[in-house]
């Protein structure tokens, strides 16, 4: 894992952040603290991570359900696909109750298992309007980015006092 990270940094900090923010489950939530920890300006980090996190989302909205169904047929990934779908369906009540606001909140609150990728898959499983889903996800990602920026800046500042 460290070798991959070093290779990414060799491509440049900005490129590394951009790629890391596109990775499912890591997304902007993992890339923002990394960029700030590398001493990059917060606005630059937030912009790079925001664009990187959103780039794959239209594709997930279009093909997410089909990809999960395809993964079910692969022996090595079928259990993961079914587990992931069940996990998302169990959280989908939060989204369904409030539609776009629920999707926004699901993506905006940076806790494990939520984020743009998961939100996109939930939106496809619930057959939400793709345009409205994308807007809710985009707003959620920027909100999560601001929360992560504030939290990471506070932690880095506190650590620098030690």
C-alpha positions in Angstrom: 0.0 0.0 0.0 2.8 2.4 0.9 4.4 1.7 -2.5 1.3 2.7 -4.3 1.1 5.9 -2.2 4.7 6.8 -2.9 4.1 6.2 -6.6 1.1 8.5 -6.5 3.1 11.2 -4.7 5.8 10.8 -7.4 3.1 11.9 -9.9 2.6 15.0 -7.8 0.7 15.8 -4.7 -2.2 17.2 -6.7 -2.5 14.1 -8.9 -2.2 11.9 -5.8 -5.1 13.7 -4.1 -7.2 13.7 -7.2 -6.8 9.9 -7.7 -7.2 9.1 -4.0 -10.5 11.1 -3.8 -11.9 8.9 -6.6 -11.4 5.7 -4.7 -14.6 4.2 -3.2 -14.8 4.2 0.6 -11.7 6.6 0.8 -13.1 9.4 -1.4 -12.7 13.0 -0.3 -13.0 12.0 3.4 -9.6 10.4 3.2 -7.9 12.6 0.7 -8.6 16.0 2.4 -6.8 15.1 5.7 -3.9 13.7 3.5 -3.6 16.9 1.5 -3.7 19.1 4.6 -1.2 16.9 6.3 1.1 17.4 3.4 0.9 21.1 4.0 -1.1 22.0 1.0 -3.5 25.1 1.1 -7.0 24.1 2.3 -8.8 25.7 -0.6 -6.6 23.9 -3.2 -7.1 20.6 -1.3 -10.8 21.0 -1.1 -11.2 21.9 -4.8 -9.0 19.0 -6.1 -10.7 16.5 -3.8 -14.2 17.7 -4.7 -13.7 17.4 -8.4 -11.9 14.0 -8.0 -14.7 12.7 -5.8 -17.5 13.8 -8.2 -15.9 12.7 -11.4 -17.0 9.0 -11.2 -20.4 9.7 -9.8 -22.3 10.2 -13.1 -21.0 6.8 -14.2 -22.0 5.2 -10.9 -25.5 6.7 -11.3 -25.7 5.2 -14.8 -24.2 1.8 -14.3 -24.0 1.2 -10.5 -26.9 -1.3 -10.2 -25.7 -3.2 -13.3 -22.1 -3.4 -11.9 -23.4 -4.8 -8.6 -25.5 -7.4 -10.4 -22.5 -8.4 -12.5 -20.3 -8.6 -9.3 -22.9 -11.0 -7.9 -22.0 -13.5 -10.6 -18.3 -13.5 -9.9 -17.3 -16.1 -7.3 -14.7 -14.0 -5.6 -16.9 -10.9 -5.3 -20.4 -12.2 -5.0 -20.5 -12.2 -1.2 -19.1 -8.7 -1.1 -21.7 -7.4 -3.6 -24.6 -9.0 -1.8 -23.3 -7.7 1.6 -22.8 -4.2 0.2 -26.3 -4.1 -1.4 -27.9 -5.3 1.8 -26.0 -2.7 3.8 -27.1 0.1 1.4 -30.7 -1.1 1.3 -30.8 -1.1 5.1 -29.6 2.5 5.1 -31.9 3.5 2.2 -34.9 4.2 4.5 -33.1 7.3 5.6 -32.8 8.4 2.0 -36.2 7.4 0.9 -38.0 9.2 3.6 -36.6 12.6 2.7 -35.7 12.0 -1.0 -33.0 14.5 -2.2 -32.6 15.9 1.3 -32.0 12.4 2.7 -29.5 11.6 0.0 -27.7 15.0 0.7 -27.5 14.2 4.4 -26.4 10.6 3.8 -23.4 11.9 1.7 -22.7 15.0 3.7 -22.2 13.4 7.1 -18.7 11.9 7.0 -19.1 8.6 8.7 -17.9 5.2 7.5 -20.1 3.6 4.8 -21.5 6.9 3.5 -20.2 9.0 0.7 -20.7 9.8 -2.9 -20.2 6.3 -4.2 -22.6 4.7 -1.7 -25.1 7.5 -2.2 -25.0 7.0 -5.9 -25.6 3.3 -5.6 -28.5 3.9 -3.2 -29.9 6.5 -5.7 -29.7 3.9 -8.5 -31.2 1.1 -6.4 -34.1 3.4 -5.5 -34.4 4.6 -9.1 -34.2 8.3 -8.1 -34.0 10.9 -10.8 -30.3 11.0 -11.8 -30.1 14.8 -12.2 -31.6 15.5 -8.8 -29.5 12.7 -7.2 -26.3 14.2 -8.7 -27.1 17.6 -7.3 -27.9 16.2 -3.9 -24.7 14.2 -4.0 -22.6 17.2 -5.2 -24.0 19.3 -2.3 -23.3 16.5 0.1 -19.7 16.1 -1.1 -18.9 19.8 -0.6 -20.5 19.8 2.8 -18.5 16.7 3.8 -15.4 18.3 2.4 -15.9 21.4 4.5 -16.5 19.3 7.6 -13.3 17.3 6.9 -11.3 20.4 6.2 -12.4 22.1 9.5 -11.8 18.9 11.5 -8.5 18.1 9.9 -7.3 21.7 10.3 -8.2 21.6 14.0 -6.4 18.3 14.6 -3.3 19.4 12.7 -3.3 22.7 14.6 -3.7 20.9 17.9 -0.9 18.5 17.1 1.4 21.4 16.1 1.0 22.7 19.7 2.5 19.6 21.2 
